[in-house]
């Protein structure tokens, strides 16, 4: 099971996920997760990604869209 855990993730819902779940996103640490939760609510995933892009590298922000739950 441990070998498969690297392929499993919990989809991130920008308005509902706790800080620990947000830290699954590339480049997101505890400080950034706290800032993102403070910015809630987000109108949609694009608004969340815009806020995220201000906190992480462009590459990490682009990857993060793959982790988000469908709207």
C-alpha positions in Angstrom: 0.0 0.0 0.0 2.8 2.4 0.8 4.1 2.2 -2.7 0.7 3.3 -4.1 0.3 6.2 -1.8 2.6 8.4 -4.0 -0.1 8.1 -6.7 -3.1 9.0 -4.5 -4.2 12.5 -3.5 -7.3 14.1 -2.2 -8.8 16.6 -4.7 -8.4 20.1 -3.3 -11.6 22.2 -3.0 -10.3 25.8 -2.6 -13.1 26.9 -0.4 -13.5 23.8 1.8 -10.1 22.2 2.2 -8.1 22.6 5.4 -4.6 23.8 5.5 -3.1 20.3 5.5 -5.0 19.5 2.3 -3.9 22.7 0.6 -0.3 21.8 1.4 -0.7 19.0 -1.1 -0.4 21.6 -3.8 3.0 22.2 -5.3 5.0 24.9 -3.5 2.4 25.4 -0.7 3.7 25.4 2.8 2.0 26.2 6.1 2.4 30.0 5.7 0.9 30.0 2.1 -1.9 27.6 3.1 -2.8 30.0 5.9 -2.8 33.0 3.5 -5.0 31.0 1.0 -7.6 30.1 3.7 -7.7 33.8 4.8 -8.6 34.8 1.2 -11.8 32.7 1.1 -14.3 32.5 -0.4 -13.0 32.2 -3.9 -15.5 32.7 -6.7 -14.2 29.7 -8.7 -11.0 27.7 -9.2 -9.6 30.4 -11.5 -9.8 33.0 -8.7 -8.1 30.5 -6.4 -5.3 29.9 -8.9 -4.8 33.6 -9.3 -4.3 33.9 -5.5 -2.1 30.9 -5.5 0.1 32.3 -8.4 0.9 35.3 -6.2 2.4 32.9 -3.6 4.2 30.2 -5.5 6.3 29.9 -8.7 4.6 30.0 -12.1 5.4 26.3 -12.6 3.9 25.3 -9.3 0.8 27.4 -10.0 0.3 25.7 -13.4 0.6 22.3 -11.8 -1.9 23.1 -9.1 -4.8 23.1 -11.5 -4.4 19.3 -11.8 -5.1 18.9 -8.1 -8.3 21.0 -7.9 -11.7 19.4 -7.5 -14.1 20.0 -10.3 -16.4 23.0 -9.9 
